[in-house]
Amino acid sequence: MITVTVVPIMETDPRPAPPLSKLMNERLTGMASSLQTSLSKALNENKGYDDLVVYISYNSKYTVRWKIVNDVSLDIESEVAKQCAKLGYILWKGSEIYNFKSRGEF
């Protein structure tokens, strides 16, 4: 069975007002929990790996971005990408995991 961990990376930028920053961080924490639950359900039959770690954060335009931070199979990467795409999350810029467009999967 695979252990899925989704870690919200909180921004420490003081640009938004403190109440807005608190709201955005709470929202990000909720999205991380929700993504972790959906990925756990989607990957529950995978027996080849012990863990999956995904970071999510906001980019400068407050779009949620994601990246996988450990080595996993292409099948798991593909499932994470599909789940994140359904939620409107974008791949973390600079992530070198793989390129879906070149493989025709997006």
Stockholm file with secondary structure:
# STOCKHOLM 1.0

chainA/1-106         MITVTVVPIMETDPRPAPPLSKLMNERLTGMASSLQTSLSKALNENKGYDDLVVYISYNSKYTVRWKIVNDVSLDIESEVAKQCAKLGYILWKGSEIYNFKSRGEF
#=GR chainA/1-106 SS CCEEEEEECCCCCCCSCHHHHHHHHHHHHHHHHHHHHHHHHHTTTCCSCSEEEEEEEECTTSCEEEEECSCCCHHHHHHHHHHHHHTTCEECTTCCSCCHHHHTCC
#=GC SS_cons         CCEEEEEECCCCCCCSCHHHHHHHHHHHHHHHHHHHHHHHHHTTTCCSCSEEEEEEEECTTSCEEEEECSCCCHHHHHHHHHHHHHTTCEECTTCCSCCHHHHTCC
//
